[in-house]
Amino acid sequence: MEEQTVFHKILAGEIPADTVYEDEEVLIFKDIHPKAPTHLLLIPKKPEDFVPSIADLSESTQHVPAMLILKAKHFADMHDINGYKLTFHVGKGGGQEVFFLHLHFFSQQILSAH
């Protein structure tokens, strides 16, 4: 069995997160150490989509980064965010701290309440 990360525990409801969006595929929540006025993390929710890192992608999980990117675009459109940066960290050398594939969403716009 793979090691349970903080993101596994958030999905299981064992650790709280400041959730801003959720659907059947993705959970989006605020980063606890923000590097921008809006700094969100997008994580997949389906167990078959759990991958430690971009470096661990396979044919069966190659859709996960695209899904996260499209969810980020959808979220930005819903909140009228017209400029943002998306980042995947890959491995310790690439700055990855949690080994559960996730996408960072940064914007200088402050997230408005909807």
C-alpha positions in Angstrom: 0.0 0.0 0.0 1.3 3.5 -0.9 2.0 6.0 1.8 -0.9 8.2 2.8 -0.1 11.8 2.1 -1.7 14.9 3.6 -3.8 15.1 0.4 -5.1 11.5 1.0 -6.1 12.6 4.5 -7.8 15.8 3.2 -9.9 13.7 0.7 -10.8 11.3 3.6 -11.9 14.2 5.7 -9.2 13.6 8.3 -7.6 17.0 7.8 -9.6 20.1 7.1 -9.0 22.2 3.9 -10.3 25.6 2.9 -12.2 24.2 -0.1 -13.2 26.6 -2.9 -14.5 24.1 -5.4 -15.3 20.4 -5.6 -16.9 18.1 -8.2 -16.7 14.4 -8.8 -13.2 14.6 -10.3 -11.3 17.3 -8.4 -10.9 19.1 -5.1 -9.6 22.7 -5.2 -8.5 24.3 -1.9 -6.3 27.2 -0.7 -2.6 26.5 -0.1 -1.7 26.9 3.6 1.5 28.7 2.6 0.3 31.0 -0.2 2.9 32.4 -2.6 0.4 34.7 -4.4 -2.9 36.5 -3.4 -4.7 33.5 -4.8 -2.7 30.2 -4.4 -4.8 27.1 -4.8 -4.1 23.4 -5.1 -6.0 21.1 -7.4 -6.0 17.4 -6.6 -7.7 14.5 -8.3 -10.4 12.7 -6.2 -10.7 9.3 -8.0 -8.4 6.7 -6.5 -7.5 5.4 -10.0 -6.1 9.0 -10.7 -3.8 9.1 -7.7 -0.2 9.3 -9.0 2.8 10.3 -6.8 4.3 12.7 -9.5 4.4 13.6 -13.1 7.4 11.3 -13.3 5.2 8.4 -12.4 2.6 8.9 -15.1 1.6 5.9 -17.2 -0.8 5.3 -20.1 -3.6 4.7 -17.6 -3.0 8.0 -15.8 -1.7 10.3 -18.6 -5.1 12.1 -18.6 -4.7 13.4 -15.1 -2.6 16.5 -15.8 -4.9 17.6 -18.6 -7.9 17.1 -16.4 -6.4 19.3 -13.7 -5.5 22.0 -16.2 -9.0 22.0 -17.7 -10.5 22.2 -14.1 -8.2 25.2 -13.4 -9.4 26.9 -16.6 -13.0 26.2 -15.7 -12.4 27.6 -12.1 -10.7 30.7 -13.5 -13.6 31.3 -15.9 -16.2 30.8 -13.2 -14.4 33.4 -11.0 -13.5 35.9 -13.7 -9.8 35.4 -13.1 -8.2 36.6 -16.3 -4.5 35.9 -15.5 -3.0 33.0 -13.7 0.0 30.7 -13.6 -0.2 26.9 -13.3 2.7 24.8 -12.0 3.5 21.1 -11.5 6.5 20.4 -9.3 8.2 17.1 -10.3 10.3 15.3 -7.7 12.2 16.7 -4.7 14.7 18.4 -7.1 11.7 20.2 -8.8 10.4 21.4 -5.5 7.7 18.7 -5.0 6.9 18.4 -1.3 3.8 16.2 -1.3 4.0 13.1 -3.5 0.5 13.1 -4.7 0.2 14.6 -8.2 -1.3 18.1 -7.8 -1.5 21.4 -9.7 -0.7 24.8 -8.2 -2.9 27.7 -9.4 -1.4 31.2 -8.8 -3.1 34.5 -9.5 -2.5 38.1 -8.5 -6.3 38.6 -8.5 -7.9 38.0 -5.1 -10.4 35.3 -5.2 -13.9 36.7 -4.9 -16.6 35.0 -3.0 -19.2 33.2 -5.2 
